[in-house]
Amino acid sequence: MKGTFIKNENFKNPGEYKKTSLDERKENADFLIENCNGDSWTIYPKTFNLKERKGIHVYSNGNYEVTDKVLRNLKEKYTYECNF
């Protein structure tokens, strides 16, 4: 079986990507929630740094593992988006 493809004026070339509103929100967020690990969360802060203490574990890649309580406090102070 042989298929054919007809390009029309609405065709979007492969490789071309137009940013969505979600992309814009992620770019402008203070931190991204990367993962949920059951009773903790992995976040990537873009505009601030945290020190390791109770409820906050710092990874060498720039991510942090935080508890629910720490995440709630961060959500009150900063803008965020989920990145999953």
C-alpha positions in Angstrom: 0.0 0.0 0.0 1.3 3.4 -0.9 0.2 6.6 0.9 0.3 10.1 -0.4 0.4 13.5 1.4 -1.0 16.7 0.0 0.3 19.9 1.6 -2.3 22.7 1.9 -2.3 26.3 3.3 -3.1 25.1 6.8 -0.1 22.7 6.9 2.5 23.4 9.6 6.0 22.4 8.6 7.6 19.8 10.9 10.0 21.4 13.3 8.1 24.7 13.5 6.7 25.2 17.0 4.5 28.1 18.2 4.6 28.8 21.9 1.3 28.2 23.8 0.0 30.1 26.7 1.2 27.3 29.0 4.7 27.7 27.6 4.5 31.4 28.5 3.3 30.7 32.0 6.1 28.2 32.6 8.7 30.7 31.4 7.3 33.4 33.7 6.8 31.2 36.8 9.1 31.5 39.8 9.4 27.8 40.2 8.3 24.6 38.4 6.9 21.5 40.1 8.7 18.7 38.4 7.5 15.6 40.2 5.4 14.2 43.0 7.2 11.5 45.1 4.3 10.4 47.3 4.8 12.5 50.4 7.3 15.0 48.9 7.6 17.1 45.8 10.5 17.9 43.4 10.7 21.5 42.4 12.9 23.6 40.2 13.1 27.2 41.4 14.1 29.8 38.8 14.1 33.0 40.7 15.2 32.0 44.2 17.4 29.6 46.1 16.6 27.6 49.3 18.9 26.3 52.0 18.8 22.7 53.0 16.9 22.3 56.3 14.0 20.2 57.7 11.6 19.6 54.8 14.0 20.7 52.1 16.6 18.5 50.4 18.9 20.1 47.8 20.0 18.1 44.8 23.2 18.9 42.8 21.2 19.5 39.6 19.4 22.6 41.0 16.2 20.8 42.0 14.9 20.6 45.5 12.8 17.9 47.2 10.3 19.6 49.6 7.5 18.5 51.8 3.8 19.3 51.4 4.1 22.1 54.0 7.1 23.7 52.4 5.4 23.6 49.0 2.2 25.2 50.4 4.3 28.1 51.8 6.2 28.5 48.5 2.9 28.6 46.6 1.7 31.5 48.8 4.9 33.5 48.0 5.8 32.7 44.4 4.2 31.9 41.1 4.4 28.3 39.9 3.4 25.8 37.2 3.5 22.1 36.9 6.1 20.7 34.5 4.7 17.2 34.1 
